[in-house]
């Protein structure tokens, strides 16, 4: 192998440097991406993205849900199980087609480089994923993008980019999702719960607002302070004993101050009937 050949390269580039076909078929090279070879294993999403981009034009970028995954966004599990990688090129270029990728052609593709990988900007990736995601999922991922105090996208920025897509097939759903984004949300289930309440006609709750209760400051996930109602989503973390004790002490302090604390689990997100009944009664009381 030529000593100056990078660890990740195309077979075409290697052939131009005089590397034989038999050498390119050697077992010490990872060949799982067609037309690309690597001297190190192409394991993990980042490595696979780099490998595919190696064989594509410089204006191509990782897009849609794959870009959101690379950013660390809470992409639904059903998409994480799909190993295909979203790659986009700017129109009018032809969308790439190859095993292992979902090719896209985008009229207003904006990319940046993160950890050496070209990918859609956060706002662009969210908009493009609008064709794949349901409204609650869009809101939950959007909340994550605009989360304070360090957002990686802003609502005005998203609105501006969306304005460049007048013919986007999911524009109505995206516009509705933008109106529902809240940078104070701190978890995926919390965002889903907030949207469930919204769709059921409940008034908008406060999101992660702090209150002084006795000698401590509490910050419930969602709350209706005029009725002293706090709603807390209980995820898997409650299995941790220290977290459980901290939650219990906070709950006792709030109840002693006249608050009603409603615990919500994943089962309530799937069937919120009981939650709705209790919450309506408390809000009407």
Short mmCIF file of the C-alpha atoms (twelve columns), coordinates in Angstrom:
data_MODEL
# 
_entry.id   MODEL 
# 
loop_
_atom_site.group_PDB 
_atom_site.id 
_atom_site.type_symbol 
_atom_site.label_atom_id 
_atom_site.label_alt_id 
_atom_site.label_comp_id 
_atom_site.label_asym_id 
_atom_site.label_seq_id 
_atom_site.Cartn_x 
_atom_site.Cartn_y 
_atom_site.Cartn_z 
_atom_site.pdbx_PDB_model_num 
ATOM 1   C CA . UNK A 1   0.000   0.000  0.000  1 
ATOM 2   C CA . UNK A 2   1.334   3.489  -0.789 1 
ATOM 3   C CA . UNK A 3   2.518   4.998  2.502  1 
ATOM 4   C CA . UNK A 4   0.657   8.269  1.910  1 
ATOM 5   C CA . UNK A 5   -2.687  6.588  1.168  1 
ATOM 6   C CA . UNK A 6   -5.200  7.570  3.888  1 
ATOM 7   C CA . UNK A 7   -6.751  4.946  6.131  1 
ATOM 8   C CA . UNK A 8   -10.096 5.455  4.338  1 
ATOM 9   C CA . UNK A 9   -10.025 5.584  0.556  1 
ATOM 10  C CA . UNK A 10  -11.921 4.684  -2.596 1 
ATOM 11  C CA . UNK A 11  -10.902 1.707  -4.690 1 
ATOM 12  C CA . UNK A 12  -10.672 4.042  -7.673 1 
ATOM 13  C CA . UNK A 13  -8.168  6.283  -5.933 1 
ATOM 14  C CA . UNK A 14  -6.154  3.268  -4.810 1 
ATOM 15  C CA . UNK A 15  -6.125  1.830  -8.348 1 
ATOM 16  C CA . UNK A 16  -4.858  5.143  -9.671 1 
ATOM 17  C CA . UNK A 17  -1.988  4.840  -7.168 1 
ATOM 18  C CA . UNK A 18  -1.106  1.414  -8.514 1 
ATOM 19  C CA . UNK A 19  -2.773  -0.790 -5.890 1 
ATOM 20  C CA . UNK A 20  -3.789  -4.107 -7.431 1 
ATOM 21  C CA . UNK A 21  -7.285  -5.600 -7.319 1 
ATOM 22  C CA . UNK A 22  -6.013  -8.573 -5.337 1 
ATOM 23  C CA . UNK A 23  -4.529  -6.241 -2.695 1 
ATOM 24  C CA . UNK A 24  -7.866  -4.428 -2.429 1 
ATOM 25  C CA . UNK A 25  -9.528  -7.783 -1.717 1 
ATOM 26  C CA . UNK A 26  -7.124  -8.584 1.116  1 
ATOM 27  C CA . UNK A 27  -8.608  -9.495 4.500  1 
ATOM 28  C CA . UNK A 28  -6.858  -6.660 6.334  1 
ATOM 29  C CA . UNK A 29  -9.053  -4.083 4.560  1 
ATOM 30  C CA . UNK A 30  -12.659 -3.434 5.533  1 
ATOM 31  C CA . UNK A 31  -14.712 -3.601 2.337  1 
ATOM 32  C CA . UNK A 32  -18.286 -3.483 3.698  1 
ATOM 33  C CA . UNK A 33  -18.982 -0.179 1.850  1 
ATOM 34  C CA . UNK A 34  -18.867 -0.787 -1.861 1 
ATOM 35  C CA . UNK A 35  -16.135 1.135  -3.649 1 
ATOM 36  C CA . UNK A 36  -14.420 2.030  -0.360 1 
ATOM 37  C CA . UNK A 37  -11.661 0.412  1.663  1 
ATOM 38  C CA . UNK A 38  -10.496 1.093  5.179  1 
ATOM 39  C CA . UNK A 39  -7.480  -0.077 7.122  1 
ATOM 40  C CA . UNK A 40  -9.569  0.158  10.305 1 
ATOM 41  C CA . UNK A 41  -12.995 -1.429 10.935 1 
ATOM 42  C CA . UNK A 42  -15.966 0.565  9.621  1 
ATOM 43  C CA . UNK A 43  -17.889 0.102  12.857 1 
ATOM 44  C CA . UNK A 44  -20.482 2.450  14.265 1 
ATOM 45  C CA . UNK A 45  -22.593 5.155  12.659 1 
ATOM 46  C CA . UNK A 46  -19.869 7.793  12.390 1 
ATOM 47  C CA . UNK A 47  -17.440 5.427  10.670 1 
ATOM 48  C CA . UNK A 48  -20.107 4.300  8.219  1 
ATOM 49  C CA . UNK A 49  -21.030 7.906  7.397  1 
ATOM 50  C CA . UNK A 50  -17.395 8.783  6.726  1 
ATOM 51  C CA . UNK A 51  -17.030 5.748  4.489  1 
ATOM 52  C CA . UNK A 52  -20.062 6.570  2.351  1 
ATOM 53  C CA . UNK A 53  -19.112 10.245 2.042  1 
ATOM 54  C CA . UNK A 54  -15.639 9.242  0.837  1 
ATOM 55  C CA . UNK A 55  -17.105 7.987  -2.431 1 
ATOM 56  C CA . UNK A 56  -19.511 10.923 -2.966 1 
ATOM 57  C CA . UNK A 57  -19.058 14.519 -4.223 1 
ATOM 58  C CA . UNK A 58  -17.928 17.157 -1.765 1 
ATOM 59  C CA . UNK A 59  -21.341 18.829 -1.727 1 
ATOM 60  C CA . UNK A 60  -23.062 15.681 -0.412 1 
ATOM 61  C CA . UNK A 61  -23.905 15.479 3.270  1 
ATOM 62  C CA . UNK A 62  -25.472 13.236 5.874  1 
ATOM 63  C CA . UNK A 63  -29.086 14.359 6.224  1 
ATOM 64  C CA . UNK A 64  -32.541 13.725 7.670  1 
ATOM 65  C CA . UNK A 65  -32.727 11.274 10.589 1 
ATOM 66  C CA . UNK A 66  -29.114 10.149 10.299 1 
ATOM 67  C CA . UNK A 67  -27.935 13.730 10.771 1 
ATOM 68  C CA . UNK A 68  -30.180 14.049 13.821 1 
ATOM 69  C CA . UNK A 69  -28.740 10.815 15.226 1 
ATOM 70  C CA . UNK A 70  -25.201 12.112 14.776 1 
ATOM 71  C CA . UNK A 71  -26.179 15.234 16.692 1 
ATOM 72  C CA . UNK A 72  -27.446 13.063 19.544 1 
ATOM 73  C CA . UNK A 73  -31.149 13.859 19.068 1 
ATOM 74  C CA . UNK A 74  -33.707 11.426 20.565 1 
ATOM 75  C CA . UNK A 75  -34.591 9.661  17.310 1 
ATOM 76  C CA . UNK A 76  -37.377 7.042  17.753 1 
ATOM 77  C CA . UNK A 77  -36.208 3.448  18.140 1 
ATOM 78  C CA . UNK A 78  -37.973 2.277  14.996 1 
ATOM 79  C CA . UNK A 79  -35.572 4.394  12.942 1 
ATOM 80  C CA . UNK A 80  -32.476 3.404  14.893 1 
ATOM 81  C CA . UNK A 81  -33.191 -0.187 13.897 1 
ATOM 82  C CA . UNK A 82  -33.006 0.832  10.223 1 
ATOM 83  C CA . UNK A 83  -29.305 0.752  9.393  1 
ATOM 84  C CA . UNK A 84  -29.626 2.734  6.161  1 
ATOM 85  C CA . UNK A 85  -27.901 6.116  6.147  1 
ATOM 86  C CA . UNK A 86  -29.570 9.288  4.876  1 
ATOM 87  C CA . UNK A 87  -27.389 11.142 2.378  1 
ATOM 88  C CA . UNK A 88  -28.465 14.230 0.455  1 
ATOM 89  C CA . UNK A 89  -27.120 16.213 -2.467 1 
ATOM 90  C CA . UNK A 90  -28.238 19.689 -3.566 1 
ATOM 91  C CA . UNK A 91  -30.735 19.852 -6.413 1 
ATOM 92  C CA . UNK A 92  -30.623 19.462 -9.374 1 
ATOM 93  C CA . UNK A 93  -28.047 16.711 -8.809 1 
ATOM 94  C CA . UNK A 94  -29.375 13.178 -8.844 1 
ATOM 95  C CA . UNK A 95  -30.014 11.598 -5.452 1 
ATOM 96  C CA . UNK A 96  -27.395 8.947  -4.639 1 
ATOM 97  C CA . UNK A 97  -28.493 5.324  -4.833 1 
ATOM 98  C CA . UNK A 98  -26.574 2.447  -3.281 1 
ATOM 99  C CA . UNK A 99  -27.073 -0.399 -0.856 1 
ATOM 100 C CA . UNK A 100 -27.092 0.854  2.713  1 
ATOM 101 C CA . UNK A 101 -28.226 4.423  2.048  1 
ATOM 102 C CA . UNK A 102 -31.397 6.461  1.552  1 
ATOM 103 C CA . UNK A 103 -30.568 9.030  -1.108 1 
ATOM 104 C CA . UNK A 104 -32.184 12.473 -1.193 1 
ATOM 105 C CA . UNK A 105 -32.103 15.542 -3.420 1 
ATOM 106 C CA . UNK A 106 -32.734 18.805 -1.573 1 
ATOM 107 C CA . UNK A 107 -33.323 22.227 -3.106 1 
ATOM 108 C CA . UNK A 108 -31.928 24.166 -0.137 1 
ATOM 109 C CA . UNK A 109 -29.332 21.853 1.355  1 
ATOM 110 C CA . UNK A 110 -27.244 23.495 4.063  1 
ATOM 111 C CA . UNK A 111 -24.368 21.567 5.565  1 
ATOM 112 C CA . UNK A 112 -21.720 22.022 8.215  1 
ATOM 113 C CA . UNK A 113 -18.905 19.844 9.463  1 
ATOM 114 C CA . UNK A 114 -19.058 18.097 12.818 1 
ATOM 115 C CA . UNK A 115 -16.350 15.688 13.967 1 
ATOM 116 C CA . UNK A 116 -15.056 15.632 10.419 1 
ATOM 117 C CA . UNK A 117 -18.425 14.655 8.888  1 
ATOM 118 C CA . UNK A 118 -20.437 16.831 6.523  1 
ATOM 119 C CA . UNK A 119 -24.062 16.858 7.606  1 
ATOM 120 C CA . UNK A 120 -27.191 18.961 7.308  1 
ATOM 121 C CA . UNK A 121 -27.517 21.839 9.719  1 
ATOM 122 C CA . UNK A 122 -29.788 20.986 12.672 1 
ATOM 123 C CA . UNK A 123 -32.722 23.080 11.412 1 
ATOM 124 C CA . UNK A 124 -32.443 21.622 7.903  1 
ATOM 125 C CA . UNK A 125 -32.209 18.043 9.184  1 
ATOM 126 C CA . UNK A 126 -35.317 18.530 11.336 1 
ATOM 127 C CA . UNK A 127 -37.307 19.965 8.435  1 
ATOM 128 C CA . UNK A 128 -36.231 17.196 6.075  1 
ATOM 129 C CA . UNK A 129 -37.146 14.553 8.648  1 
ATOM 130 C CA . UNK A 130 -40.670 15.948 8.691  1 
ATOM 131 C CA . UNK A 131 -41.662 13.479 5.980  1 
ATOM 132 C CA . UNK A 132 -40.685 10.555 8.227  1 
ATOM 133 C CA . UNK A 133 -41.745 11.660 11.684 1 
ATOM 134 C CA . UNK A 134 -45.145 11.916 13.323 1 
ATOM 135 C CA . UNK A 135 -46.133 15.202 14.928 1 
ATOM 136 C CA . UNK A 136 -45.316 14.160 18.537 1 
ATOM 137 C CA . UNK A 137 -41.900 12.906 17.418 1 
ATOM 138 C CA . UNK A 138 -41.230 16.139 15.534 1 
ATOM 139 C CA . UNK A 139 -42.098 18.179 18.606 1 
ATOM 140 C CA . UNK A 140 -39.957 16.049 20.924 1 
ATOM 141 C CA . UNK A 141 -36.910 16.241 18.645 1 
ATOM 142 C CA . UNK A 142 -37.533 19.927 17.982 1 
ATOM 143 C CA . UNK A 143 -37.706 20.601 21.724 1 
ATOM 144 C CA . UNK A 144 -34.308 18.922 22.037 1 
ATOM 145 C CA . UNK A 145 -32.834 21.108 19.286 1 
ATOM 146 C CA . UNK A 146 -34.041 24.395 20.785 1 
ATOM 147 C CA . UNK A 147 -33.450 23.378 24.413 1 
ATOM 148 C CA . UNK A 148 -32.096 26.160 26.574 1 
ATOM 149 C CA . UNK A 149 -29.596 27.290 27.680 1 
ATOM 150 C CA . UNK A 150 -27.512 25.917 24.773 1 
ATOM 151 C CA . UNK A 151 -29.775 25.415 21.759 1 
ATOM 152 C CA . UNK A 152 -28.255 24.055 18.567 1 
ATOM 153 C CA . UNK A 153 -31.123 25.583 16.560 1 
ATOM 154 C CA . UNK A 154 -33.641 28.321 17.256 1 
ATOM 155 C CA . UNK A 155 -37.323 28.623 16.469 1 
ATOM 156 C CA . UNK A 156 -36.777 31.751 14.293 1 
ATOM 157 C CA . UNK A 157 -34.053 29.916 12.379 1 
ATOM 158 C CA . UNK A 158 -36.323 26.921 11.795 1 
ATOM 159 C CA . UNK A 159 -39.145 29.190 10.628 1 
ATOM 160 C CA . UNK A 160 -36.793 30.954 8.237  1 
ATOM 161 C CA . UNK A 161 -35.530 27.691 6.723  1 
ATOM 162 C CA . UNK A 162 -39.062 26.354 6.492  1 
ATOM 163 C CA . UNK A 163 -40.068 29.468 4.590  1 
ATOM 164 C CA . UNK A 164 -37.636 28.407 1.847  1 
ATOM 165 C CA . UNK A 165 -39.604 25.186 1.354  1 
ATOM 166 C CA . UNK A 166 -43.017 26.315 0.038  1 
ATOM 167 C CA . UNK A 167 -43.668 22.955 -1.621 1 
ATOM 168 C CA . UNK A 168 -42.567 20.726 1.259  1 
ATOM 169 C CA . UNK A 169 -45.053 17.850 1.463  1 
ATOM 170 C CA . UNK A 170 -45.044 17.888 5.265  1 
ATOM 171 C CA . UNK A 171 -45.125 21.667 5.626  1 
ATOM 172 C CA . UNK A 172 -48.468 21.799 7.419  1 
ATOM 173 C CA . UNK A 173 -47.286 19.294 10.018 1 
ATOM 174 C CA . UNK A 174 -43.952 21.104 10.365 1 
ATOM 175 C CA . UNK A 175 -45.632 24.482 10.878 1 
ATOM 176 C CA . UNK A 176 -47.827 23.011 13.576 1 
ATOM 177 C CA . UNK A 177 -44.809 21.407 15.238 1 
ATOM 178 C CA . UNK A 178 -42.875 24.698 15.229 1 
ATOM 179 C CA . UNK A 179 -45.757 26.405 17.037 1 
ATOM 180 C CA . UNK A 180 -45.553 23.743 19.762 1 
ATOM 181 C CA . UNK A 181 -41.795 23.815 20.386 1 
ATOM 182 C CA . UNK A 182 -40.657 24.698 23.896 1 
ATOM 183 C CA . UNK A 183 -36.993 25.160 24.750 1 
ATOM 184 C CA . UNK A 184 -37.659 24.443 28.436 1 
ATOM 185 C CA . UNK A 185 -38.519 20.791 27.790 1 
ATOM 186 C CA . UNK A 186 -35.834 18.433 29.036 1 
ATOM 187 C CA . UNK A 187 -36.802 14.936 27.897 1 
ATOM 188 C CA . UNK A 188 -38.480 13.112 25.042 1 
ATOM 189 C CA . UNK A 189 -41.336 11.644 27.161 1 
ATOM 190 C CA . UNK A 190 -41.950 15.040 28.716 1 
ATOM 191 C CA . UNK A 191 -42.457 16.555 25.264 1 
ATOM 192 C CA . UNK A 192 -44.759 13.722 24.228 1 
ATOM 193 C CA . UNK A 193 -46.798 14.182 27.416 1 
ATOM 194 C CA . UNK A 194 -47.124 17.915 26.808 1 
ATOM 195 C CA . UNK A 195 -48.412 17.290 23.282 1 
ATOM 196 C CA . UNK A 196 -50.874 14.653 24.503 1 
ATOM 197 C CA . UNK A 197 -52.341 17.194 26.930 1 
ATOM 198 C CA . UNK A 198 -52.479 19.828 24.205 1 
ATOM 199 C CA . UNK A 199 -54.312 17.549 21.790 1 
ATOM 200 C CA . UNK A 200 -56.792 16.594 24.512 1 
ATOM 201 C CA . UNK A 201 -57.717 20.238 24.989 1 
ATOM 202 C CA . UNK A 202 -56.017 20.886 28.322 1 
ATOM 203 C CA . UNK A 203 -54.573 24.347 28.990 1 
ATOM 204 C CA . UNK A 204 -50.864 24.666 28.355 1 
ATOM 205 C CA . UNK A 205 -48.910 23.707 31.500 1 
ATOM 206 C CA . UNK A 206 -45.802 25.440 32.765 1 
ATOM 207 C CA . UNK A 207 -42.686 23.540 31.671 1 
ATOM 208 C CA . UNK A 208 -39.885 22.995 34.210 1 
ATOM 209 C CA . UNK A 209 -40.782 26.096 36.185 1 
ATOM 210 C CA . UNK A 210 -39.177 26.483 39.602 1 
ATOM 211 C CA . UNK A 211 -41.180 27.033 42.783 1 
ATOM 212 C CA . UNK A 212 -40.139 27.594 46.373 1 
ATOM 213 C CA . UNK A 213 -41.772 25.045 48.646 1 
ATOM 214 C CA . UNK A 214 -40.805 25.538 52.263 1 
ATOM 215 C CA . UNK A 215 -37.005 25.495 52.425 1 
ATOM 216 C CA . UNK A 216 -36.470 23.897 49.045 1 
ATOM 217 C CA . UNK A 217 -36.868 24.845 45.387 1 
ATOM 218 C CA . UNK A 218 -38.707 22.303 43.244 1 
ATOM 219 C CA . UNK A 219 -39.019 22.131 39.472 1 
ATOM 220 C CA . UNK A 220 -41.692 19.697 38.283 1 
ATOM 221 C CA . UNK A 221 -41.738 18.579 34.659 1 
ATOM 222 C CA . UNK A 222 -45.149 20.145 34.010 1 
ATOM 223 C CA . UNK A 223 -47.320 22.161 36.351 1 
ATOM 224 C CA . UNK A 224 -50.489 24.184 36.802 1 
ATOM 225 C CA . UNK A 225 -49.464 26.527 39.614 1 
ATOM 226 C CA . UNK A 226 -52.903 28.166 40.012 1 
ATOM 227 C CA . UNK A 227 -54.209 24.736 41.073 1 
ATOM 228 C CA . UNK A 228 -50.975 23.543 42.646 1 
ATOM 229 C CA . UNK A 229 -50.812 20.553 40.348 1 
ATOM 230 C CA . UNK A 230 -47.459 19.041 39.401 1 
ATOM 231 C CA . UNK A 231 -47.009 16.339 36.772 1 
ATOM 232 C CA . UNK A 232 -43.867 14.229 36.862 1 
ATOM 233 C CA . UNK A 233 -42.804 11.664 34.290 1 
ATOM 234 C CA . UNK A 234 -41.295 8.610  35.962 1 
ATOM 235 C CA . UNK A 235 -38.795 6.935  33.661 1 
ATOM 236 C CA . UNK A 236 -36.383 4.076  34.231 1 
ATOM 237 C CA . UNK A 237 -34.119 6.304  36.328 1 
ATOM 238 C CA . UNK A 238 -36.508 5.820  39.287 1 
ATOM 239 C CA . UNK A 239 -34.892 2.408  39.777 1 
ATOM 240 C CA . UNK A 240 -31.870 4.223  41.183 1 
ATOM 241 C CA . UNK A 241 -32.323 4.307  44.972 1 
ATOM 242 C CA . UNK A 242 -30.780 7.738  45.487 1 
ATOM 243 C CA . UNK A 243 -32.935 9.266  42.761 1 
ATOM 244 C CA . UNK A 244 -35.982 7.548  44.209 1 
ATOM 245 C CA . UNK A 245 -35.279 8.961  47.679 1 
ATOM 246 C CA . UNK A 246 -34.707 12.454 46.280 1 
ATOM 247 C CA . UNK A 247 -37.990 12.288 44.357 1 
ATOM 248 C CA . UNK A 248 -39.826 11.045 47.437 1 
ATOM 249 C CA . UNK A 249 -38.517 13.886 49.615 1 
ATOM 250 C CA . UNK A 250 -39.474 16.435 46.984 1 
ATOM 251 C CA . UNK A 251 -42.925 14.921 46.634 1 
ATOM 252 C CA . UNK A 252 -43.526 14.956 50.403 1 
ATOM 253 C CA . UNK A 253 -42.456 18.591 50.585 1 
ATOM 254 C CA . UNK A 254 -44.809 19.566 47.771 1 
ATOM 255 C CA . UNK A 255 -47.746 17.653 49.214 1 
ATOM 256 C CA . UNK A 256 -47.141 19.230 52.620 1 
ATOM 257 C CA . UNK A 257 -47.411 22.616 50.904 1 
ATOM 258 C CA . UNK A 258 -50.750 21.688 49.338 1 
ATOM 259 C CA . UNK A 259 -49.581 20.486 45.932 1 
ATOM 260 C CA . UNK A 260 -50.975 17.419 44.180 1 
ATOM 261 C CA . UNK A 261 -48.285 15.430 42.372 1 
ATOM 262 C CA . UNK A 262 -49.351 13.219 39.480 1 
ATOM 263 C CA . UNK A 263 -46.897 10.534 38.438 1 
ATOM 264 C CA . UNK A 264 -46.973 9.571  34.757 1 
ATOM 265 C CA . UNK A 265 -45.348 6.490  33.234 1 
ATOM 266 C CA . UNK A 266 -44.879 5.123  29.732 1 
ATOM 267 C CA . UNK A 267 -48.167 3.225  30.141 1 
ATOM 268 C CA . UNK A 268 -49.994 6.543  30.618 1 
ATOM 269 C CA . UNK A 269 -48.502 7.853  27.372 1 
ATOM 270 C CA . UNK A 270 -49.931 4.848  25.553 1 
ATOM 271 C CA . UNK A 271 -53.339 5.132  27.227 1 
ATOM 272 C CA . UNK A 272 -53.857 8.475  28.987 1 
ATOM 273 C CA . UNK A 273 -57.519 7.905  29.845 1 
ATOM 274 C CA . UNK A 274 -56.987 7.666  33.619 1 
ATOM 275 C CA . UNK A 275 -54.595 10.623 33.554 1 
ATOM 276 C CA . UNK A 276 -57.120 12.765 31.688 1 
ATOM 277 C CA . UNK A 277 -59.922 11.906 34.129 1 
ATOM 278 C CA . UNK A 278 -57.861 12.765 37.192 1 
ATOM 279 C CA . UNK A 279 -56.411 15.934 35.701 1 
ATOM 280 C CA . UNK A 280 -59.830 17.247 34.620 1 
ATOM 281 C CA . UNK A 281 -61.170 16.682 38.115 1 
ATOM 282 C CA . UNK A 282 -58.247 18.497 39.723 1 
ATOM 283 C CA . UNK A 283 -58.372 21.438 37.320 1 
ATOM 284 C CA . UNK A 284 -62.101 21.818 37.887 1 
ATOM 285 C CA . UNK A 285 -61.829 21.595 41.669 1 
# 
